[in-house]
Amino acid sequence: MGQTARVSAIVWTAAVSLAAWLWLLLCQGFFWRTDVRLPPRREPGEWPSVCVVVPARDEASVLPASLPSLLAQDYPGRAEVFLVDDGSSDGTGELARELARRHGGLPLTVGSPGEPPAGWTGKLWAVRHGIGLARARAPEYLLLTDADIAHAPDSLRQLVAAARTGGFDVVSQMARLRAESLWERLIVPAFVYFFAQLYPFRRIGRPGARTAAAAGGCVLLRTDAAERARIPDAVRHAVIDDVALARAVKKSGGRIWLGLADRVDSVRPYPRLHDLWRMVSRSAYAQLRHSPLVLVGTVLGLALVYLVPPFALLAGLLLGDVTAAALGGLAWLVMTGTYVPMLRYYRRPPWLAPLLPFTAFLYLLMTVDSAVQHYRGRGAAWKGRTYARPDAVADEG
């Protein structure tokens, strides 16, 4: 009787997991597809002015591979780059000036905002300073991009053309992250896969849809939309600033678009598991709005969706339960199939796809660790700067 009940529990759990995967496959905005790239676009008759804002804190190691690509933008209109040296200790600002002298191209201004006041998280204080510097040029668009992002020569041109053609207030591209080391290959494609599962790209650009997100490494933003949404002041307390920015713009009536990039790449390496762990755990619990109940639900959901299929398959084989093994195997097969397109996008071999349950287990541990760090009072951290717990920060806006 006991063994029968145990087998029945495995069968039912595997059936629920399979049902969840069929729903994700068909009803979650086709999140697993990787063909959402820049929308149809045509070049405008007159190119608007653009200011590029780059927050940078201790980025001397990556600037030589990224900043020259911004300075070399083939943009027909007026464009200028503002790099904000946010209290760096490695000579980031001086290196940026030297790269501009060496490579030429777009004009570069290097500014420094000083220490952020209470209530500002992450890089948003630096972004605010950069937007303030850019405001004197009265640009029609702002390109917010990270210091580790390398752009193809026509990147700015294509972004502006897409925004003008589609009437978008935000056009954002998810930069292709580096996936060269063993841990990068295992974790980075899954990071983007999980992001797309939470924020299906097709829904973001759909008029009337509630889903809103952006990718902070590459965000083209209309200046008047930023003013209407009070960017960045309205999101100054946000740890996940790119998603908060997109929500604020959409809430104020703006149109947004997000997709995968073809030639916008992150040059930042994550050679060790520790490096990737810090990247994810820094904001994982903030994504759950610091709710213990949501954390428990997330852990159970990750276990049901990603861990149950291989467990049911193996348990079914060991216990001789064909139904449990079949349900678990089918759920694992659907999971694997939805992950293959992302691996292809990252130019990784498809045999990595069946390892997704192991990667999901690592993400589960990272999420729990993020909550532990939060309740230890360590708050969020960015580039060696630790911020107060977000729920302790007063929101005056």
N, C-alpha and C positions, 0 to 999 in steps of 0.2 A: 504493500500500500504506500509506504513512504517513498519508495523508488518511483512508483507511478506518479505520485504527486509532484516529485521533483522533476520528472520528465515533462509533465504537463506544464509546470511553471516555465521550464526552458522553452517549450514549444510556444506558449502564449507570449512570452517576452520576445522571442525571435519574430513572431508574427507581427507584434507591434512595431518592432524595429524595421521590418520590411515595409510595413505600411507607411512608416515615417519616411523611408527612403523613396518610396513611390511618390509620396506627396512632394518631397523636395525635388525630385526629378521633373515633375510635371507642373507643379503649382507655385514654385518659389522663383518666378521670374526667369526661368532658364538660367539660373545663376552660374551654372557650370560651363556655359558657352563662353568662348574667348574672342568672339568676333565683334564685340562692341568697341569700335575704334572711333577716331574723330568722325563726326557726322558729315554729310555732304556739305561742301563749301565752295564758294566762288570768291575770287579776289574783289575787294571793294574798289570803287572808282577812286576814292580818296582814303588813304591809310590813316587811321587815327593815331594819336600820340600814345606812347606806352612808357611807363616807368617800371623797372624791374626791381623788386625789393628782396634782398637776400639777408636773412638773419644768420649771423655766424658767431659761434663761440668755440674757440679752440679748434679751428678747422684747417690749420696749416697743412695737415697731412693729405687732405683731399682737394684743397683749392687748385693746385696745379692741374688736376685732371678735370675740374668742373668750370671754374671761372672763365678760362679762355673760351669755352664754348658759348658762354653768354655774351662775352665781348665780341665774338665773331658772328653774331646773328645777322643774317641777310634780310634785314627788314626795310621796306621801302619808305616807311614813315619815320617820324622822330621817335627815338628811343634812347633811354638812359638807364644805367644800372646804379642802384644805391645799395651798397653792402654795409650792414650795421654790425660793427665789431662789438659784440655784447660781452665786454669784460674779459676778453681772451688773455691768456698768459703765455701763448706760444707764438706771438707775433703775427696773428692772423691779419690784422689791419695793414701792417707794413708790407706783408707778402702780397696782399691784394693790390696795393699800389704798384709794387714792383712788377707783378704780372701784367697790369694795365700798361705800364711803360714799355714792357717787353713785347707785348702782343698787339697793342693798339686796339682799334675797333670802337665799340660804343663808349661814350664817356662814362667814367666811373667816379662816384663820390663815396668816400668811406666816412661813416659817422659812428658816434658812440653814444649810447643812451644813458649811461650811468646805471646805478643799481635800481632795480624795479621797486616801486612802492608796494605796500601790502595789498593783496588782492589780485596780483598779476601772476599768472603761472606760465611755465614753459618759455617759449620764445616770443610770446605775444607782445611783451613790452618792447622788444627789439623791432618787431613788425610795426608797432605803433609809431616808433621813432622814424623808421624808414618811410612809412606813409606820410608822416609829417614833413619830411624832407622833400618827398616827391610832390606834395601838394603845391609847392611853389611853381612847379612846371605845368600845373593844371592838366594832367593827362586824362585821356578818356578811359584808359584801361590801366590796371595794375597787374603785373605778373608777380605773384608770390611764389618763390621757389627756394628750396633748401640749398645749403652750401655744398652738399655732396651730390647734387644733380647735374649731370652733363646733358646738354641739349644739342640735337642736330642743328645744322646751320639755318634750316628753314622752320624751326620749331615755333618761334614767336609768330612768324608769318602765318603758319597753318592754324595756330590757336585763334588768332584775331579773325582770320577768314571764317573759321567755324562759328565763332561767337556772333559775328555780323550776319552771316547767312542764316543761322538758326534763331537769331534773336535771343541768345542766351546771355544772362547776366553773369554766370559762372561757367567756365569751361575748364574742367580739371582732368588731368591724366594721371593714372596710377603708374608711376615710373617703374621700369623693370629693375627690380632689386638684384644685387649680385648673388649668384648661386654657383659658386665655384668650389668652395671647400666642401668636405663631407657633410658637415652640419648644415651649411647653407643649402645644399641640394635636398636635404631631408626636410628642412623646416620652412625655408623661404617660399617655395611655391604654395605650400599649405597655408601660409600666412595670408596670401592674396586670395586663395580659394575660400578660406573662412570669412574673409572680409566681404567677398562677393556674395557669400551665402547670407550674411547679415544684411547687406545693402545691395540687392540685385541691381546691376547697372541699368538694365532696361527700365526699371521702375523709376529710377532717379530722374531721368530725362522726360518722363511722361507727364504731360500737363494734368494737374489734379491729383497726382499720386502723392502720398504723404512721405514716402521714403526720400531721405535727403542725406547726402554724404559728399565729401570731396577728398582728394588725396593731397596732403599738405605740401608734397614736393613739387607740385606743378598746378597752380591755380591762377587762371586768368580771370580777373574780377573787374567788372565795370565800376568806375569810380563813383558814379551817382548811386549805384546799387549798394556799394559799401557805405556811403553816407546815409542812405535810407535805412539800412540795417544796423547802423552804428558799429561798423567793423573797424577796429577790433575791440573797442571798449565793451560792447555788449557781450563778448565772449571771453573777457579778460581772465575769468576764473577757470576756464575750461582746460582740462588736461589733454583731451582729444580735441585739439583746436580746429582741425580741418572739418570734422563732422559738425562741430558747433557752428562754424562759419557757414556751412551749407544750409543748416537748419535756419539760421538767422536770416539769410538772404531769401530762402524760400518762404519763410513766415512773413516777410515784408512784401511779398508779392513777386519776387524775382523768379526767373527760370534758370535752372541749373542742369548741367550735364557732366557725367563722369564716365570714363572708359579706360581701357588699357592703352598704354603707350607703345608705339612702334620704335621710336628713336629718342626717347627720354629715359635715361638710365641713371641709377644710383651707383656711384663709384665707391661707396663706403663698404669696407670688408667686415664680415662677421665670422672670423675664422674659428672661433671656439663656441661651444654650446653656451658657455657663460655669457658671451656677448649677445647672443640671440635671446637667451633667457631674460636678460635685463631689458632688452628692447620690448619684449612682449609684456613682462610683468609690470613694467613702469606704468602702463595704462589699462591693464586688463580689468582690474576691479572698478576703475572709473567708468569703463564701458558698461558695467553692471550697476552703475549709479550708487555704488557703495551700499548695496542692499544685501544683507545676509540671506534673505529669502530667495532673491534672484540668484545669488551665488549657489545655494543648494539646488535650485532648479536647473541651473546651468550645468553643474557637475552631474546631476542625474541625467540630464538631457544628453550630454556628451557621452556618458557611459551607455545609455540606451542606443544612441544612433551609431556610435563608432566602435564601442567595445563589445557590445552584445553579439554582432554578427560573427566575428571569428570565434568568440567563446561558444556560441550555440553550435557552430559547425564542428568544433573540436569535441564539445561535450556530447553532441549527437552521435559522432563517430565512436567515441569511447563507450557510450551507453547503449549503442545499437539502436538509437532512435532516428529512423530515416527522415521523419518529418522535421525534427529539430535541425538536423544537419542540412536538409534541403532549404529550409527557410533561412537559416543563418548563412549558408553559402550564397543563396540568391541575393540577400541583402548586401553581403560583402561584394558580390559581383557588380551590383548597381553602384555601390559606393566607388569601387575601383573605376568603373566606366566614366563616372562623372568627374573623376580627378585627372584622367588621362589628358583632356584638352589643356589643362593648366600646365601639366608637365611638358607638353609639346610647346606651349608658348614660351616656357623657360628653357627649351631645348635640352630637356632632360629625358632619359630613357623611360619608356612606359612601364618597365618592370618595377619601378619605384612605387607605382600606384597601389599595389596591395599592402604596402607598408603604412598606408594612411592611418590605420587604427593605432599603431605605435606612436606616430607623430601627434595624433589627437590626444593620446594619453599624456604626452609631454606638455601639450597646451593646457590640459586639465590641471596638471601640477603647477604650471606657471600661473594660472589663474588663481589657484588656491594660495600660492606664495604671494601674489599681488595683494590678496586680502589680508594675509598675515602681516605683511609689511605695513599696510594701511593701519591696522589696529595696534601695531607697535609704535605708531606715531611718527613714522619716517616720511609719510606723505609721498608725493610724486617727485621725481628727480629729472633734471635735464642738464647734461653736460657738467656734472659735478655740483650743480646747484639744487638744493632740496627745498621744496615748498611745503607750506602748511597743508594739513589735510583739507581738501576742498570743502567738506561740509562745515569746516570751521571758519571759512572765508566769508566775510560779509559781502553780499551782492547789493550794491547800491543802485543798480540800474534796472 
